Structure formats: structure tokens, C-alpha cells
Amino acid sequence: MSIVDPNINELLDRTEQDRFLLCAIAYKRARDINDMMRGQHERAVALQSVSEIAQLSAQKPLTLAMEEIARGEVSFDGETFHSEGL
């Protein structure tokens, strides 16, 4: 039983068994999600829509990124990613 969901082995299977690559991909995707959420938050505040703000804050960006990686929704070019770094 794992206390981490999604399971770390499942995540590593998606990132060539490279935990550093997993961290880098999750970091980049979480940052993208955070930027998107920030933009949606500003739009929701401008529209004064409390329900939109509540929906956006339901999960943390890193959690969303890890779930996307586990589902295979995040793709990357391993060679390019390794050569560019963060």
C-alpha cells in the first residue's frame, strides 16, 4: 500500500525510471498549471465569480501535475529535456 497517490513506481515508469527527470517534469508542469490558475483567478475576480475561484483552489498544482504524469497526459522529449535541464 502506498501513501502517495499516484504511486511513485507508476510515475517512474512514465519517466524512464529517472526520479530527477520526474521531478523536473512535475516542476515544469506544476509551474504551467500555477500560471494558468493565476490567470483564471484574476479573470474570476474580475467577473466576481466565487464558484470559479473555489473550483481552482481544490487541488494543488503539483498534485495535478503528478496525476497528469501518471495518466500519461504529459509528454516530453528525453534527449532534449536532459540536454536543456531546468
ZAVEX-340780 format. One record per residue: x, y negated, z negated of N, C-alpha, C in turn; residue in one letter; chain. Coordinates in nm, 2 decimals, always signed. Atoms other than C-alpha are relative to their C-alpha. Layout:
// ZAVEX-340780
ATOM   n_px   n_py   n_pz  ca_px  ca_py  ca_pz   c_px   c_py   c_pz aa ch
ATOM      X      Y      Z      X      Y      Z      X      Y      Z  A  A
...
This chain:
// ZAVEX-340780
ATOM   n_px   n_py   n_pz  ca_px  ca_py  ca_pz   c_px   c_py   c_pz aa ch
ATOM  +0.08  +0.12  +0.00  +0.00  +0.00  +0.00  +0.09  -0.12  +0.00  M  A
ATOM  -0.08  +0.12  -0.01  +0.13  -0.34  +0.09  -0.08  -0.12  -0.06  S  A
ATOM  +0.07  +0.11  +0.05  +0.05  -0.66  -0.09  +0.01  -0.12  +0.10  I  A
ATOM  -0.01  +0.10  -0.10  +0.14  -0.86  +0.22  -0.09  +0.05  +0.12  V  A
ATOM  +0.08  -0.04  -0.11  -0.12  -0.86  +0.49  +0.01  -0.12  +0.10  D  A
ATOM  -0.03  -0.13  -0.06  -0.03  -0.82  +0.77  +0.13  +0.06  -0.06  P  A
ATOM  -0.11  -0.08  +0.05  +0.22  -0.55  +0.68  +0.13  -0.05  +0.07  N  A
ATOM  -0.13  +0.04  -0.06  +0.59  -0.65  +0.73  +0.05  +0.09  +0.11  I  A
ATOM  -0.05  -0.09  -0.11  +0.66  -0.34  +0.93  -0.07  -0.02  +0.13  N  A
ATOM  +0.08  +0.03  -0.12  +0.38  -0.43  +1.17  +0.05  -0.13  +0.06  E  A
ATOM  -0.06  +0.13  -0.06  +0.53  -0.78  +1.21  +0.13  +0.02  +0.06  L  A
ATOM  -0.13  -0.02  -0.05  +0.88  -0.65  +1.26  -0.01  +0.08  +0.13  L  A
ATOM  +0.02  -0.07  -0.13  +0.75  -0.41  +1.53  -0.02  -0.10  +0.12  D  A
ATOM  +0.03  +0.10  -0.10  +0.64  -0.72  +1.72  +0.12  -0.09  +0.03  R  A
ATOM  -0.12  +0.08  -0.02  +0.98  -0.89  +1.69  +0.13  +0.07  +0.00  T  A
ATOM  -0.12  -0.08  -0.03  +1.23  -0.63  +1.79  +0.07  +0.04  -0.13  E  A
ATOM  -0.05  -0.04  +0.13  +1.28  -0.53  +1.42  +0.10  -0.10  -0.06  Q  A
ATOM  -0.09  +0.10  +0.04  +1.46  -0.86  +1.37  -0.07  -0.10  -0.10  D  A
ATOM  +0.07  +0.08  +0.10  +1.35  -1.03  +1.05  +0.03  -0.15  +0.01  R  A
ATOM  -0.03  +0.14  -0.02  +1.53  -1.35  +1.13  -0.08  -0.06  +0.12  F  A
ATOM  +0.09  +0.04  -0.12  +1.35  -1.37  +1.47  -0.14  -0.01  -0.05  L  A
ATOM  +0.14  +0.01  +0.05  +1.02  -1.30  +1.29  -0.01  -0.14  -0.08  L  A
ATOM  +0.01  +0.12  +0.08  +1.09  -1.59  +1.05  +0.00  -0.13  +0.09  C  A
ATOM  -0.01  +0.12  -0.10  +1.19  -1.83  +1.34  -0.13  -0.01  +0.08  A  A
ATOM  +0.13  +0.01  -0.08  +0.88  -1.74  +1.55  -0.11  -0.04  -0.09  I  A
ATOM  +0.11  +0.04  +0.09  +0.65  -1.77  +1.25  +0.01  -0.15  -0.04  A  A
ATOM  -0.03  +0.14  +0.03  +0.81  -2.10  +1.16  -0.05  -0.09  +0.11  Y  A
ATOM  +0.04  +0.08  -0.12  +0.76  -2.24  +1.51  -0.15  +0.00  +0.02  K  A
ATOM  +0.14  -0.01  -0.02  +0.41  -2.12  +1.54  -0.08  -0.07  -0.11  R  A
ATOM  +0.06  +0.07  +0.11  +0.31  -2.24  +1.20  +0.01  -0.15  +0.01  A  A
ATOM  -0.02  +0.14  -0.02  +0.45  -2.58  +1.28  -0.09  -0.05  +0.11  R  A
ATOM  +0.09  +0.04  -0.10  +0.25  -2.59  +1.60  -0.15  +0.00  -0.05  D  A
ATOM  +0.14  +0.00  +0.06  -0.07  -2.49  +1.41  -0.02  -0.12  -0.09  I  A
ATOM  +0.01  +0.11  +0.10  +0.00  -2.75  +1.14  -0.02  -0.13  +0.08  N  A
ATOM  +0.02  +0.12  -0.08  +0.04  -3.02  +1.41  -0.14  -0.01  +0.06  D  A
ATOM  +0.13  +0.00  -0.05  -0.28  -2.91  +1.57  -0.11  -0.03  -0.10  M  A
ATOM  +0.09  +0.03  +0.11  -0.46  -2.91  +1.24  +0.00  -0.14  -0.05  M  A
ATOM  -0.01  +0.14  +0.04  -0.33  -3.25  +1.15  -0.08  -0.09  +0.10  R  A
ATOM  +0.07  +0.07  -0.10  -0.47  -3.38  +1.48  -0.15  +0.02  -0.01  G  A
ATOM  +0.15  -0.03  +0.02  -0.81  -3.21  +1.42  -0.05  -0.07  -0.13  Q  A
ATOM  +0.04  +0.06  +0.13  -0.81  -3.35  +1.06  -0.03  -0.15  +0.03  H  A
ATOM  +0.01  +0.15  -0.03  -0.76  -3.71  +1.19  -0.13  -0.02  +0.09  E  A
ATOM  +0.12  +0.01  -0.08  -1.04  -3.65  +1.45  -0.12  +0.02  -0.08  R  A
ATOM  +0.11  -0.03  +0.09  -1.27  -3.51  +1.19  -0.03  -0.12  -0.09  A  A
ATOM  +0.02  +0.12  +0.09  -1.21  -3.80  +0.95  -0.06  -0.12  +0.08  V  A
ATOM  +0.06  +0.11  -0.08  -1.28  -4.04  +1.24  -0.15  +0.02  +0.03  A  A
ATOM  +0.15  -0.03  -0.03  -1.61  -3.86  +1.31  -0.07  +0.01  -0.14  L  A
ATOM  +0.06  -0.02  +0.13  -1.67  -3.83  +0.93  -0.07  +0.13  -0.01  Q  A
ATOM  +0.06  -0.13  +0.01  -1.74  -3.46  +0.96  +0.07  +0.08  -0.11  S  A
ATOM  -0.06  -0.07  +0.12  -1.67  -3.30  +0.62  +0.01  +0.15  +0.03  V  A
ATOM  +0.00  -0.14  -0.03  -1.76  -2.95  +0.76  +0.12  +0.04  +0.08  S  A
ATOM  -0.12  -0.02  -0.08  -1.48  -2.97  +1.02  +0.13  +0.00  -0.09  E  A
ATOM  -0.11  +0.01  +0.09  -1.23  -3.07  +0.75  +0.01  +0.13  -0.09  I  A
ATOM  +0.00  -0.12  +0.08  -1.33  -2.78  +0.53  +0.04  +0.13  +0.08  A  A
ATOM  -0.04  -0.11  -0.08  -1.30  -2.53  +0.81  +0.15  +0.01  +0.03  Q  A
ATOM  -0.14  +0.00  -0.04  -0.95  -2.64  +0.90  +0.09  +0.03  -0.12  L  A
ATOM  -0.08  -0.02  +0.12  -0.82  -2.61  +0.54  -0.02  +0.14  -0.06  S  A
ATOM  +0.03  -0.13  +0.06  -0.95  -2.25  +0.49  +0.12  +0.09  -0.01  A  A
ATOM  -0.12  -0.09  +0.01  -0.61  -2.08  +0.57  +0.12  -0.09  +0.03  Q  A
ATOM  -0.13  +0.07  -0.02  -0.25  -2.19  +0.56  +0.06  +0.03  +0.14  K  A
ATOM  -0.05  -0.02  -0.13  -0.07  -2.24  +0.89  +0.10  +0.12  +0.01  P  A
ATOM  -0.08  -0.12  -0.01  +0.19  -1.97  +0.81  -0.07  +0.13  +0.00  L  A
ATOM  +0.09  -0.12  +0.00  -0.08  -1.72  +0.73  -0.06  +0.02  +0.14  T  A
ATOM  +0.05  -0.01  -0.13  -0.24  -1.79  +1.06  +0.10  +0.04  +0.10  L  A
ATOM  -0.11  -0.04  -0.09  +0.09  -1.76  +1.24  +0.04  +0.15  -0.01  A  A
ATOM  -0.03  -0.14  +0.03  +0.17  -1.42  +1.08  -0.11  +0.09  +0.06  M  A
ATOM  +0.11  -0.08  -0.05  -0.18  -1.29  +1.17  +0.01  +0.00  +0.15  E  A
ATOM  -0.01  +0.01  -0.14  -0.13  -1.41  +1.53  +0.11  +0.09  +0.05  E  A
ATOM  -0.12  -0.09  -0.04  +0.21  -1.23  +1.55  -0.04  +0.14  -0.01  I  A
ATOM  +0.04  -0.14  +0.02  +0.06  -0.91  +1.41  -0.10  +0.05  +0.11  A  A
ATOM  +0.10  -0.03  -0.10  -0.22  -0.92  +1.67  +0.06  +0.00  +0.14  R  A
ATOM  -0.07  +0.00  -0.13  +0.04  -0.97  +1.95  -0.04  -0.12  +0.08  G  A
ATOM  +0.04  +0.11  -0.07  -0.10  -1.31  +2.04  +0.11  -0.11  +0.02  E  A
ATOM  -0.11  +0.09  -0.01  +0.23  -1.49  +2.01  +0.11  +0.07  +0.08  V  A
ATOM  -0.10  -0.07  -0.08  +0.48  -1.41  +2.28  +0.13  -0.09  +0.00  S  A
ATOM  -0.13  +0.07  +0.00  +0.85  -1.51  +2.31  +0.09  +0.07  +0.10  F  A
ATOM  -0.11  -0.06  -0.09  +1.15  -1.45  +2.54  +0.12  +0.02  -0.10  D  A
ATOM  -0.10  -0.03  +0.10  +1.40  -1.28  +2.31  +0.13  -0.06  +0.04  G  A
ATOM  -0.14  +0.05  -0.04  +1.71  -1.38  +2.51  +0.00  -0.15  -0.01  E  A
ATOM  +0.01  +0.15  +0.02  +1.60  -1.75  +2.53  -0.01  -0.04  -0.14  T  A
ATOM  +0.02  +0.04  +0.14  +1.49  -1.76  +2.17  +0.13  +0.02  -0.08  F  A
ATOM  -0.13  -0.02  +0.07  +1.82  -1.61  +2.05  +0.11  -0.10  +0.03  H  A
ATOM  -0.10  +0.10  -0.04  +2.03  -1.85  +2.25  -0.03  -0.14  -0.04  S  A
ATOM  +0.04  +0.14  +0.04  +1.83  -2.16  +2.16  +0.01  -0.02  -0.15  E  A
ATOM  +0.01  +0.01  +0.14  +1.80  -2.08  +1.79  -0.13  -0.08  -0.04  G  A
ATOM  +0.11  +0.08  +0.04  +1.57  -2.31  +1.60  +0.02  -0.14  +0.06  L  A
